[in-house]
Amino acid sequence: MIAIFIKGGWVMFAILGVSIMAMTIIIERLLFFYRIRGNDDQLISFIERCLKENDIEACLRACESEQSLLASIIYHALKEWDAGVERLEEVFNFEGNRAIERMEKNLRGLAVAIQGAPLLGLLGTVTGLIRAFMRVEQMSGETSVASLAGGIWEALLTTAFGLIVAIPALFVYHMFESKVTRYANLIRDAGEKIVSLRRTVNK
């Protein structure tokens, strides 16, 4: 296996570096999403009940006991409950955007790895084919089909390796994007509910 890897040339090492970067980002993001998990639906229901009873302190305690991003957003927003609807919306928008930025951290790097790996593979294949046909030319065309085929399959190794890196990473990237989208919608819905409850207090 190592011998086959080496036959791919220097581009194989570049793709290996990209694969390590992609794997590092994937592991870091998996751990991040694992840490911020929480019972967000139950939290929102509890917050709604407490706000209807005007029990802000119970809401704050519930948020402090949770480790999710949503709990942190609601906590900071409810700290400004008495400041009015506009201030509440400002805090929700600010904290919500910060949370989304945290969720999207390093995803751009993963996207670069997904796009870069197959391009590096293609580069390796092209340069490998150039070397193979240069050898044919140097031998004045006196070469066997077997030796030519050997040069071609060695050149194609880099494209295969680049795709092996990019395809699984692409699926994981879209999984992360889906998580970010769902969580952004959850934050928006929670903000709308809490702001709506705050407006009813003003009436």
Biotite code that builds the C-alpha atoms (Angstrom):
import biotite.structure as struc

atoms = struc.array([
    struc.Atom([0.000, 0.000, 0.000], chain_id="A", res_id=1, res_name="MET", atom_name="CA", element="C"),
    struc.Atom([2.838, 2.379, 0.888], chain_id="A", res_id=2, res_name="ILE", atom_name="CA", element="C"),
    struc.Atom([4.589, 1.504, -2.371], chain_id="A", res_id=3, res_name="ALA", atom_name="CA", element="C"),
    struc.Atom([1.437, 2.375, -4.319], chain_id="A", res_id=4, res_name="ILE", atom_name="CA", element="C"),
    struc.Atom([1.107, 5.628, -2.389], chain_id="A", res_id=5, res_name="PHE", atom_name="CA", element="C"),
    struc.Atom([4.687, 6.618, -3.213], chain_id="A", res_id=6, res_name="ILE", atom_name="CA", element="C"),
    struc.Atom([4.130, 5.868, -6.908], chain_id="A", res_id=7, res_name="LYS", atom_name="CA", element="C"),
    struc.Atom([1.613, 8.722, -6.960], chain_id="A", res_id=8, res_name="GLY", atom_name="CA", element="C"),
    struc.Atom([4.441, 11.210, -6.455], chain_id="A", res_id=9, res_name="GLY", atom_name="CA", element="C"),
    struc.Atom([4.658, 14.381, -4.386], chain_id="A", res_id=10, res_name="TRP", atom_name="CA", element="C"),
    struc.Atom([0.999, 15.272, -5.018], chain_id="A", res_id=11, res_name="VAL", atom_name="CA", element="C"),
    struc.Atom([-0.047, 12.282, -2.914], chain_id="A", res_id=12, res_name="MET", atom_name="CA", element="C"),
    struc.Atom([1.666, 13.857, 0.086], chain_id="A", res_id=13, res_name="PHE", atom_name="CA", element="C"),
    struc.Atom([-0.106, 17.153, -0.583], chain_id="A", res_id=14, res_name="ALA", atom_name="CA", element="C"),
    struc.Atom([-3.459, 15.351, -0.682], chain_id="A", res_id=15, res_name="ILE", atom_name="CA", element="C"),
    struc.Atom([-2.508, 13.495, 2.506], chain_id="A", res_id=16, res_name="LEU", atom_name="CA", element="C"),
    struc.Atom([-1.916, 16.873, 4.163], chain_id="A", res_id=17, res_name="GLY", atom_name="CA", element="C"),
    struc.Atom([-5.345, 18.067, 2.993], chain_id="A", res_id=18, res_name="VAL", atom_name="CA", element="C"),
    struc.Atom([-6.950, 14.870, 4.305], chain_id="A", res_id=19, res_name="SER", atom_name="CA", element="C"),
    struc.Atom([-5.351, 15.394, 7.732], chain_id="A", res_id=20, res_name="ILE", atom_name="CA", element="C"),
    struc.Atom([-6.656, 18.968, 7.793], chain_id="A", res_id=21, res_name="MET", atom_name="CA", element="C"),
    struc.Atom([-10.152, 17.795, 6.845], chain_id="A", res_id=22, res_name="ALA", atom_name="CA", element="C"),
    struc.Atom([-10.139, 15.028, 9.466], chain_id="A", res_id=23, res_name="MET", atom_name="CA", element="C"),
    struc.Atom([-8.946, 17.448, 12.153], chain_id="A", res_id=24, res_name="THR", atom_name="CA", element="C"),
    struc.Atom([-11.797, 19.863, 11.349], chain_id="A", res_id=25, res_name="ILE", atom_name="CA", element="C"),
    struc.Atom([-14.372, 17.055, 11.278], chain_id="A", res_id=26, res_name="ILE", atom_name="CA", element="C"),
    struc.Atom([-13.306, 15.704, 14.680], chain_id="A", res_id=27, res_name="ILE", atom_name="CA", element="C"),
    struc.Atom([-13.236, 19.202, 16.196], chain_id="A", res_id=28, res_name="GLU", atom_name="CA", element="C"),
    struc.Atom([-16.724, 20.011, 14.879], chain_id="A", res_id=29, res_name="ARG", atom_name="CA", element="C"),
    struc.Atom([-18.151, 16.659, 16.011], chain_id="A", res_id=30, res_name="LEU", atom_name="CA", element="C"),
    struc.Atom([-16.865, 17.307, 19.528], chain_id="A", res_id=31, res_name="LEU", atom_name="CA", element="C"),
    struc.Atom([-18.253, 20.855, 19.418], chain_id="A", res_id=32, res_name="PHE", atom_name="CA", element="C"),
    struc.Atom([-21.745, 19.766, 18.402], chain_id="A", res_id=33, res_name="PHE", atom_name="CA", element="C"),
    struc.Atom([-21.635, 17.009, 21.012], chain_id="A", res_id=34, res_name="TYR", atom_name="CA", element="C"),
    struc.Atom([-20.778, 19.521, 23.754], chain_id="A", res_id=35, res_name="ARG", atom_name="CA", element="C"),
    struc.Atom([-23.560, 21.972, 22.885], chain_id="A", res_id=36, res_name="ILE", atom_name="CA", element="C"),
    struc.Atom([-26.325, 19.385, 22.699], chain_id="A", res_id=37, res_name="ARG", atom_name="CA", element="C"),
    struc.Atom([-29.203, 19.935, 25.086], chain_id="A", res_id=38, res_name="GLY", atom_name="CA", element="C"),
    struc.Atom([-32.933, 19.580, 25.614], chain_id="A", res_id=39, res_name="ASN", atom_name="CA", element="C"),
    struc.Atom([-33.704, 22.744, 23.689], chain_id="A", res_id=40, res_name="ASP", atom_name="CA", element="C"),
    struc.Atom([-37.361, 21.955, 22.976], chain_id="A", res_id=41, res_name="ASP", atom_name="CA", element="C"),
    struc.Atom([-38.023, 21.269, 26.657], chain_id="A", res_id=42, res_name="GLN", atom_name="CA", element="C"),
    struc.Atom([-36.118, 24.409, 27.602], chain_id="A", res_id=43, res_name="LEU", atom_name="CA", element="C"),
    struc.Atom([-38.216, 26.584, 25.292], chain_id="A", res_id=44, res_name="ILE", atom_name="CA", element="C"),
    struc.Atom([-41.447, 25.105, 26.661], chain_id="A", res_id=45, res_name="SER", atom_name="CA", element="C"),
    struc.Atom([-40.287, 25.723, 30.222], chain_id="A", res_id=46, res_name="PHE", atom_name="CA", element="C"),
    struc.Atom([-39.203, 29.293, 29.406], chain_id="A", res_id=47, res_name="ILE", atom_name="CA", element="C"),
    struc.Atom([-42.607, 30.016, 27.847], chain_id="A", res_id=48, res_name="GLU", atom_name="CA", element="C"),
    struc.Atom([-44.446, 28.798, 30.942], chain_id="A", res_id=49, res_name="ARG", atom_name="CA", element="C"),
    struc.Atom([-42.234, 30.789, 33.293], chain_id="A", res_id=50, res_name="CYS", atom_name="CA", element="C"),
    struc.Atom([-42.487, 33.992, 31.233], chain_id="A", res_id=51, res_name="LEU", atom_name="CA", element="C"),
    struc.Atom([-46.274, 33.743, 31.212], chain_id="A", res_id=52, res_name="LYS", atom_name="CA", element="C"),
    struc.Atom([-46.024, 33.652, 34.990], chain_id="A", res_id=53, res_name="GLU", atom_name="CA", element="C"),
    struc.Atom([-43.467, 36.494, 34.879], chain_id="A", res_id=54, res_name="ASN", atom_name="CA", element="C"),
    struc.Atom([-40.916, 34.301, 36.677], chain_id="A", res_id=55, res_name="ASP", atom_name="CA", element="C"),
    struc.Atom([-37.716, 35.583, 35.069], chain_id="A", res_id=56, res_name="ILE", atom_name="CA", element="C"),
    struc.Atom([-35.454, 34.154, 37.779], chain_id="A", res_id=57, res_name="GLU", atom_name="CA", element="C"),
    struc.Atom([-36.686, 30.607, 37.100], chain_id="A", res_id=58, res_name="ALA", atom_name="CA", element="C"),
    struc.Atom([-35.923, 31.134, 33.397], chain_id="A", res_id=59, res_name="CYS", atom_name="CA", element="C"),
    struc.Atom([-32.404, 32.323, 34.167], chain_id="A", res_id=60, res_name="LEU", atom_name="CA", element="C"),
    struc.Atom([-31.749, 29.370, 36.467], chain_id="A", res_id=61, res_name="ARG", atom_name="CA", element="C"),
    struc.Atom([-33.004, 26.949, 33.812], chain_id="A", res_id=62, res_name="ALA", atom_name="CA", element="C"),
    struc.Atom([-30.699, 28.506, 31.205], chain_id="A", res_id=63, res_name="CYS", atom_name="CA", element="C"),
    struc.Atom([-27.710, 28.341, 33.557], chain_id="A", res_id=64, res_name="GLU", atom_name="CA", element="C"),
    struc.Atom([-28.287, 24.639, 34.116], chain_id="A", res_id=65, res_name="SER", atom_name="CA", element="C"),
    struc.Atom([-28.127, 23.907, 30.373], chain_id="A", res_id=66, res_name="GLU", atom_name="CA", element="C"),
    struc.Atom([-24.954, 23.833, 28.275], chain_id="A", res_id=67, res_name="GLN", atom_name="CA", element="C"),
    struc.Atom([-26.544, 24.433, 24.874], chain_id="A", res_id=68, res_name="SER", atom_name="CA", element="C"),
    struc.Atom([-25.954, 27.537, 22.762], chain_id="A", res_id=69, res_name="LEU", atom_name="CA", element="C"),
    struc.Atom([-29.656, 28.325, 22.808], chain_id="A", res_id=70, res_name="LEU", atom_name="CA", element="C"),
    struc.Atom([-29.689, 28.381, 26.620], chain_id="A", res_id=71, res_name="ALA", atom_name="CA", element="C"),
    struc.Atom([-26.813, 30.872, 26.590], chain_id="A", res_id=72, res_name="SER", atom_name="CA", element="C"),
    struc.Atom([-28.603, 33.088, 24.053], chain_id="A", res_id=73, res_name="ILE", atom_name="CA", element="C"),
    struc.Atom([-31.846, 33.097, 26.033], chain_id="A", res_id=74, res_name="ILE", atom_name="CA", element="C"),
    struc.Atom([-29.953, 33.783, 29.254], chain_id="A", res_id=75, res_name="TYR", atom_name="CA", element="C"),
    struc.Atom([-28.260, 36.903, 27.842], chain_id="A", res_id=76, res_name="HIS", atom_name="CA", element="C"),
    struc.Atom([-31.538, 38.080, 26.306], chain_id="A", res_id=77, res_name="ALA", atom_name="CA", element="C"),
    struc.Atom([-33.567, 37.637, 29.489], chain_id="A", res_id=78, res_name="LEU", atom_name="CA", element="C"),
    struc.Atom([-30.967, 39.636, 31.393], chain_id="A", res_id=79, res_name="LYS", atom_name="CA", element="C"),
    struc.Atom([-32.296, 42.572, 29.334], chain_id="A", res_id=80, res_name="GLU", atom_name="CA", element="C"),
    struc.Atom([-35.979, 41.681, 29.861], chain_id="A", res_id=81, res_name="TRP", atom_name="CA", element="C"),
    struc.Atom([-36.765, 44.909, 31.706], chain_id="A", res_id=82, res_name="ASP", atom_name="CA", element="C"),
    struc.Atom([-35.019, 47.028, 29.043], chain_id="A", res_id=83, res_name="ALA", atom_name="CA", element="C"),
    struc.Atom([-37.904, 46.551, 26.610], chain_id="A", res_id=84, res_name="GLY", atom_name="CA", element="C"),
    struc.Atom([-38.736, 44.771, 23.370], chain_id="A", res_id=85, res_name="VAL", atom_name="CA", element="C"),
    struc.Atom([-36.207, 46.536, 21.144], chain_id="A", res_id=86, res_name="GLU", atom_name="CA", element="C"),
    struc.Atom([-33.310, 45.767, 23.464], chain_id="A", res_id=87, res_name="ARG", atom_name="CA", element="C"),
    struc.Atom([-34.466, 42.161, 23.749], chain_id="A", res_id=88, res_name="LEU", atom_name="CA", element="C"),
    struc.Atom([-34.484, 41.830, 19.955], chain_id="A", res_id=89, res_name="GLU", atom_name="CA", element="C"),
    struc.Atom([-31.024, 43.408, 19.706], chain_id="A", res_id=90, res_name="GLU", atom_name="CA", element="C"),
    struc.Atom([-29.544, 40.965, 22.203], chain_id="A", res_id=91, res_name="VAL", atom_name="CA", element="C"),
    struc.Atom([-31.211, 37.996, 20.506], chain_id="A", res_id=92, res_name="PHE", atom_name="CA", element="C"),
    struc.Atom([-29.880, 39.055, 17.109], chain_id="A", res_id=93, res_name="ASN", atom_name="CA", element="C"),
    struc.Atom([-26.381, 39.708, 18.438], chain_id="A", res_id=94, res_name="PHE", atom_name="CA", element="C"),
    struc.Atom([-26.092, 36.525, 20.489], chain_id="A", res_id=95, res_name="GLU", atom_name="CA", element="C"),
    struc.Atom([-27.778, 34.480, 17.759], chain_id="A", res_id=96, res_name="GLY", atom_name="CA", element="C"),
    struc.Atom([-25.293, 35.655, 15.147], chain_id="A", res_id=97, res_name="ASN", atom_name="CA", element="C"),
    struc.Atom([-22.410, 34.902, 17.494], chain_id="A", res_id=98, res_name="ARG", atom_name="CA", element="C"),
    struc.Atom([-23.756, 31.394, 18.047], chain_id="A", res_id=99, res_name="ALA", atom_name="CA", element="C"),
    struc.Atom([-24.091, 30.748, 14.320], chain_id="A", res_id=100, res_name="ILE", atom_name="CA", element="C"),
    struc.Atom([-20.526, 31.997, 13.776], chain_id="A", res_id=101, res_name="GLU", atom_name="CA", element="C"),
    struc.Atom([-19.333, 29.523, 16.398], chain_id="A", res_id=102, res_name="ARG", atom_name="CA", element="C"),
    struc.Atom([-21.218, 26.698, 14.687], chain_id="A", res_id=103, res_name="MET", atom_name="CA", element="C"),
    struc.Atom([-19.802, 27.613, 11.281], chain_id="A", res_id=104, res_name="GLU", atom_name="CA", element="C"),
    struc.Atom([-16.227, 27.863, 12.574], chain_id="A", res_id=105, res_name="LYS", atom_name="CA", element="C"),
    struc.Atom([-13.741, 25.969, 10.371], chain_id="A", res_id=106, res_name="ASN", atom_name="CA", element="C"),
    struc.Atom([-16.433, 24.851, 7.919], chain_id="A", res_id=107, res_name="LEU", atom_name="CA", element="C"),
    struc.Atom([-14.871, 27.098, 5.273], chain_id="A", res_id=108, res_name="ARG", atom_name="CA", element="C"),
    struc.Atom([-11.604, 25.217, 5.779], chain_id="A", res_id=109, res_name="GLY", atom_name="CA", element="C"),
    struc.Atom([-13.425, 21.924, 5.303], chain_id="A", res_id=110, res_name="LEU", atom_name="CA", element="C"),
    struc.Atom([-14.993, 23.256, 2.094], chain_id="A", res_id=111, res_name="ALA", atom_name="CA", element="C"),
    struc.Atom([-11.520, 24.231, 0.840], chain_id="A", res_id=112, res_name="VAL", atom_name="CA", element="C"),
    struc.Atom([-10.266, 20.707, 1.563], chain_id="A", res_id=113, res_name="ALA", atom_name="CA", element="C"),
    struc.Atom([-13.236, 19.189, -0.295], chain_id="A", res_id=114, res_name="ILE", atom_name="CA", element="C"),
    struc.Atom([-12.573, 21.324, -3.366], chain_id="A", res_id=115, res_name="GLN", atom_name="CA", element="C"),
    struc.Atom([-8.779, 21.143, -3.134], chain_id="A", res_id=116, res_name="GLY", atom_name="CA", element="C"),
    struc.Atom([-8.289, 17.383, -2.812], chain_id="A", res_id=117, res_name="ALA", atom_name="CA", element="C"),
    struc.Atom([-9.748, 16.391, -6.223], chain_id="A", res_id=118, res_name="PRO", atom_name="CA", element="C"),
    struc.Atom([-8.029, 19.351, -7.897], chain_id="A", res_id=119, res_name="LEU", atom_name="CA", element="C"),
    struc.Atom([-4.695, 18.241, -6.487], chain_id="A", res_id=120, res_name="LEU", atom_name="CA", element="C"),
    struc.Atom([-5.526, 14.728, -7.670], chain_id="A", res_id=121, res_name="GLY", atom_name="CA", element="C"),
    struc.Atom([-6.213, 16.013, -11.160], chain_id="A", res_id=122, res_name="LEU", atom_name="CA", element="C"),
    struc.Atom([-2.963, 17.956, -11.120], chain_id="A", res_id=123, res_name="LEU", atom_name="CA", element="C"),
    struc.Atom([-1.085, 14.814, -10.136], chain_id="A", res_id=124, res_name="GLY", atom_name="CA", element="C"),
    struc.Atom([-2.737, 12.849, -12.908], chain_id="A", res_id=125, res_name="THR", atom_name="CA", element="C"),
    struc.Atom([-1.926, 15.460, -15.536], chain_id="A", res_id=126, res_name="VAL", atom_name="CA", element="C"),
    struc.Atom([1.714, 15.751, -14.475], chain_id="A", res_id=127, res_name="THR", atom_name="CA", element="C"),
    struc.Atom([1.943, 11.950, -14.279], chain_id="A", res_id=128, res_name="GLY", atom_name="CA", element="C"),
    struc.Atom([0.602, 11.576, -17.812], chain_id="A", res_id=129, res_name="LEU", atom_name="CA", element="C"),
    struc.Atom([3.034, 14.201, -19.037], chain_id="A", res_id=130, res_name="ILE", atom_name="CA", element="C"),
    struc.Atom([5.925, 12.225, -17.536], chain_id="A", res_id=131, res_name="ARG", atom_name="CA", element="C"),
    struc.Atom([4.608, 8.964, -19.016], chain_id="A", res_id=132, res_name="ALA", atom_name="CA", element="C"),
    struc.Atom([4.384, 10.360, -22.546], chain_id="A", res_id=133, res_name="PHE", atom_name="CA", element="C"),
    struc.Atom([7.742, 12.097, -22.185], chain_id="A", res_id=134, res_name="MET", atom_name="CA", element="C"),
    struc.Atom([9.247, 8.668, -21.510], chain_id="A", res_id=135, res_name="ARG", atom_name="CA", element="C"),
    struc.Atom([7.531, 7.342, -24.616], chain_id="A", res_id=136, res_name="VAL", atom_name="CA", element="C"),
    struc.Atom([8.999, 10.193, -26.641], chain_id="A", res_id=137, res_name="GLU", atom_name="CA", element="C"),
    struc.Atom([12.478, 9.622, -25.204], chain_id="A", res_id=138, res_name="GLN", atom_name="CA", element="C"),
    struc.Atom([12.268, 5.984, -26.254], chain_id="A", res_id=139, res_name="MET", atom_name="CA", element="C"),
    struc.Atom([11.381, 7.100, -29.798], chain_id="A", res_id=140, res_name="SER", atom_name="CA", element="C"),
    struc.Atom([7.979, 5.469, -29.502], chain_id="A", res_id=141, res_name="GLY", atom_name="CA", element="C"),
    struc.Atom([9.516, 2.053, -28.886], chain_id="A", res_id=142, res_name="GLU", atom_name="CA", element="C"),
    struc.Atom([7.579, 1.129, -25.770], chain_id="A", res_id=143, res_name="THR", atom_name="CA", element="C"),
    struc.Atom([5.214, -1.653, -24.849], chain_id="A", res_id=144, res_name="SER", atom_name="CA", element="C"),
    struc.Atom([1.554, -1.286, -24.077], chain_id="A", res_id=145, res_name="VAL", atom_name="CA", element="C"),
    struc.Atom([2.274, -2.661, -20.593], chain_id="A", res_id=146, res_name="ALA", atom_name="CA", element="C"),
    struc.Atom([4.815, 0.017, -19.745], chain_id="A", res_id=147, res_name="SER", atom_name="CA", element="C"),
    struc.Atom([2.549, 2.766, -21.084], chain_id="A", res_id=148, res_name="LEU", atom_name="CA", element="C"),
    struc.Atom([-0.392, 1.399, -19.112], chain_id="A", res_id=149, res_name="ALA", atom_name="CA", element="C"),
    struc.Atom([1.807, 1.282, -16.011], chain_id="A", res_id=150, res_name="GLY", atom_name="CA", element="C"),
    struc.Atom([2.625, 4.967, -16.371], chain_id="A", res_id=151, res_name="GLY", atom_name="CA", element="C"),
    struc.Atom([-1.049, 5.841, -16.848], chain_id="A", res_id=152, res_name="ILE", atom_name="CA", element="C"),
    struc.Atom([-2.353, 3.920, -13.810], chain_id="A", res_id=153, res_name="TRP", atom_name="CA", element="C"),
    struc.Atom([0.353, 5.470, -11.649], chain_id="A", res_id=154, res_name="GLU", atom_name="CA", element="C"),
    struc.Atom([-0.796, 8.885, -12.859], chain_id="A", res_id=155, res_name="ALA", atom_name="CA", element="C"),
    struc.Atom([-4.438, 8.090, -12.090], chain_id="A", res_id=156, res_name="LEU", atom_name="CA", element="C"),
    struc.Atom([-3.626, 7.226, -8.462], chain_id="A", res_id=157, res_name="LEU", atom_name="CA", element="C"),
    struc.Atom([-3.684, 10.850, -7.388], chain_id="A", res_id=158, res_name="THR", atom_name="CA", element="C"),
    struc.Atom([-7.155, 11.469, -8.824], chain_id="A", res_id=159, res_name="THR", atom_name="CA", element="C"),
    struc.Atom([-8.482, 8.390, -7.040], chain_id="A", res_id=160, res_name="ALA", atom_name="CA", element="C"),
    struc.Atom([-6.868, 9.429, -3.750], chain_id="A", res_id=161, res_name="PHE", atom_name="CA", element="C"),
    struc.Atom([-8.208, 12.977, -4.077], chain_id="A", res_id=162, res_name="GLY", atom_name="CA", element="C"),
    struc.Atom([-11.753, 11.653, -4.586], chain_id="A", res_id=163, res_name="LEU", atom_name="CA", element="C"),
    struc.Atom([-11.392, 9.231, -1.662], chain_id="A", res_id=164, res_name="ILE", atom_name="CA", element="C"),
    struc.Atom([-10.612, 12.234, 0.551], chain_id="A", res_id=165, res_name="VAL", atom_name="CA", element="C"),
    struc.Atom([-13.213, 14.627, -0.890], chain_id="A", res_id=166, res_name="ALA", atom_name="CA", element="C"),
    struc.Atom([-16.332, 12.447, -1.155], chain_id="A", res_id=167, res_name="ILE", atom_name="CA", element="C"),
    struc.Atom([-16.723, 11.424, 2.529], chain_id="A", res_id=168, res_name="PRO", atom_name="CA", element="C"),
    struc.Atom([-15.746, 14.932, 3.632], chain_id="A", res_id=169, res_name="ALA", atom_name="CA", element="C"),
    struc.Atom([-18.465, 16.359, 1.365], chain_id="A", res_id=170, res_name="LEU", atom_name="CA", element="C"),
    struc.Atom([-21.177, 14.286, 3.072], chain_id="A", res_id=171, res_name="PHE", atom_name="CA", element="C"),
    struc.Atom([-19.940, 15.313, 6.516], chain_id="A", res_id=172, res_name="VAL", atom_name="CA", element="C"),
    struc.Atom([-19.796, 18.973, 5.447], chain_id="A", res_id=173, res_name="TYR", atom_name="CA", element="C"),
    struc.Atom([-23.445, 18.907, 4.389], chain_id="A", res_id=174, res_name="HIS", atom_name="CA", element="C"),
    struc.Atom([-24.355, 17.199, 7.655], chain_id="A", res_id=175, res_name="MET", atom_name="CA", element="C"),
    struc.Atom([-22.722, 20.078, 9.553], chain_id="A", res_id=176, res_name="PHE", atom_name="CA", element="C"),
    struc.Atom([-24.447, 22.639, 7.325], chain_id="A", res_id=177, res_name="GLU", atom_name="CA", element="C"),
    struc.Atom([-27.775, 20.971, 8.039], chain_id="A", res_id=178, res_name="SER", atom_name="CA", element="C"),
    struc.Atom([-27.100, 21.156, 11.790], chain_id="A", res_id=179, res_name="LYS", atom_name="CA", element="C"),
    struc.Atom([-26.276, 24.864, 11.536], chain_id="A", res_id=180, res_name="VAL", atom_name="CA", element="C"),
    struc.Atom([-29.443, 25.569, 9.526], chain_id="A", res_id=181, res_name="THR", atom_name="CA", element="C"),
    struc.Atom([-31.676, 23.660, 11.952], chain_id="A", res_id=182, res_name="ARG", atom_name="CA", element="C"),
    struc.Atom([-30.127, 25.389, 14.940], chain_id="A", res_id=183, res_name="TYR", atom_name="CA", element="C"),
    struc.Atom([-30.414, 28.813, 13.308], chain_id="A", res_id=184, res_name="ALA", atom_name="CA", element="C"),
    struc.Atom([-34.121, 28.161, 12.740], chain_id="A", res_id=185, res_name="ASN", atom_name="CA", element="C"),
    struc.Atom([-34.473, 27.029, 16.362], chain_id="A", res_id=186, res_name="LEU", atom_name="CA", element="C"),
    struc.Atom([-32.818, 30.237, 17.596], chain_id="A", res_id=187, res_name="ILE", atom_name="CA", element="C"),
    struc.Atom([-35.054, 32.355, 15.372], chain_id="A", res_id=188, res_name="ARG", atom_name="CA", element="C"),
    struc.Atom([-38.237, 30.603, 16.524], chain_id="A", res_id=189, res_name="ASP", atom_name="CA", element="C"),
    struc.Atom([-37.249, 30.864, 20.183], chain_id="A", res_id=190, res_name="ALA", atom_name="CA", element="C"),
    struc.Atom([-36.460, 34.555, 19.772], chain_id="A", res_id=191, res_name="GLY", atom_name="CA", element="C"),
    struc.Atom([-39.790, 35.247, 18.099], chain_id="A", res_id=192, res_name="GLU", atom_name="CA", element="C"),
    struc.Atom([-41.693, 33.456, 20.879], chain_id="A", res_id=193, res_name="LYS", atom_name="CA", element="C"),
    struc.Atom([-39.879, 35.283, 23.688], chain_id="A", res_id=194, res_name="ILE", atom_name="CA", element="C"),
    struc.Atom([-40.138, 38.689, 22.013], chain_id="A", res_id=195, res_name="VAL", atom_name="CA", element="C"),
    struc.Atom([-43.842, 38.058, 21.394], chain_id="A", res_id=196, res_name="SER", atom_name="CA", element="C"),
    struc.Atom([-44.330, 37.256, 25.079], chain_id="A", res_id=197, res_name="LEU", atom_name="CA", element="C"),
    struc.Atom([-42.457, 40.434, 25.992], chain_id="A", res_id=198, res_name="ARG", atom_name="CA", element="C"),
    struc.Atom([-44.796, 42.462, 23.800], chain_id="A", res_id=199, res_name="ARG", atom_name="CA", element="C"),
    struc.Atom([-47.830, 41.069, 25.606], chain_id="A", res_id=200, res_name="THR", atom_name="CA", element="C"),
    struc.Atom([-46.329, 42.312, 28.868], chain_id="A", res_id=201, res_name="VAL", atom_name="CA", element="C"),
    struc.Atom([-46.250, 45.861, 27.469], chain_id="A", res_id=202, res_name="ASN", atom_name="CA", element="C"),
    struc.Atom([-49.947, 45.781, 26.643], chain_id="A", res_id=203, res_name="LYS", atom_name="CA", element="C"),
])
